[in-house]
Amino acid sequence: MLMVIGAIASYVDTVYSILELFGITGDNLLSIGSMPVVSILLPCLPVVFFISAFAVMVFRKYRGR
């Protein structure tokens, strides 16, 4: 399930980047200082979900030993 969420998050990041490139969305939705939070979180979310999915798989594999 976490792999699917990671793939969806990657797709959302790509779509948001394209919409931002065309000027449809703005970066000023939520900012901390001068850095927009969306531009920081979206590229990191897929990696976080993929790492947690692999960690869960390793934990389940070696839990019974």
C-alpha positions in Angstrom: 0.0 0.0 0.0 2.8 2.4 0.8 4.4 1.7 -2.6 1.1 2.7 -4.3 0.9 5.9 -2.2 4.5 6.7 -3.1 3.7 6.3 -6.8 0.6 8.5 -6.5 2.7 11.1 -4.6 5.3 11.0 -7.4 2.5 11.6 -9.9 1.1 14.5 -7.9 4.6 16.1 -7.7 4.9 15.8 -11.5 1.5 17.3 -12.2 2.1 20.1 -9.7 5.4 20.9 -11.3 3.9 21.1 -14.8 1.0 23.3 -13.5 3.5 25.5 -11.9 5.6 25.7 -15.1 2.5 26.8 -17.0 1.6 29.4 -14.4 -1.6 27.8 -13.3 -0.7 27.3 -9.7 1.4 29.6 -7.5 4.0 28.9 -5.0 2.5 31.2 -2.4 0.0 28.7 -1.0 1.8 28.2 2.2 5.3 29.6 2.9 7.8 29.5 5.7 9.8 32.6 5.3 10.5 32.8 1.6 10.4 29.0 0.9 7.1 27.5 -0.2 6.2 24.4 1.8 4.6 22.6 -1.2 7.8 22.8 -3.3 9.7 21.3 -0.4 7.3 18.5 0.6 6.1 17.2 -2.8 9.5 16.0 -4.0 10.3 14.4 -0.6 7.0 12.5 -0.1 7.5 9.7 -2.7 10.9 8.9 -1.2 9.5 8.8 2.3 6.7 6.4 1.3 9.1 4.2 -0.7 11.6 4.0 2.2 8.8 3.2 4.7 7.4 0.5 2.3 10.8 -1.2 2.0 11.3 -0.9 5.8 7.9 -2.6 6.4 8.8 -5.4 3.9 12.1 -6.0 5.6 10.5 -5.9 9.1 7.8 -8.5 8.0 10.4 -10.8 6.4 12.7 -10.9 9.4 10.1 -10.7 12.2 9.5 -14.4 12.3 13.2 -15.4 12.6 
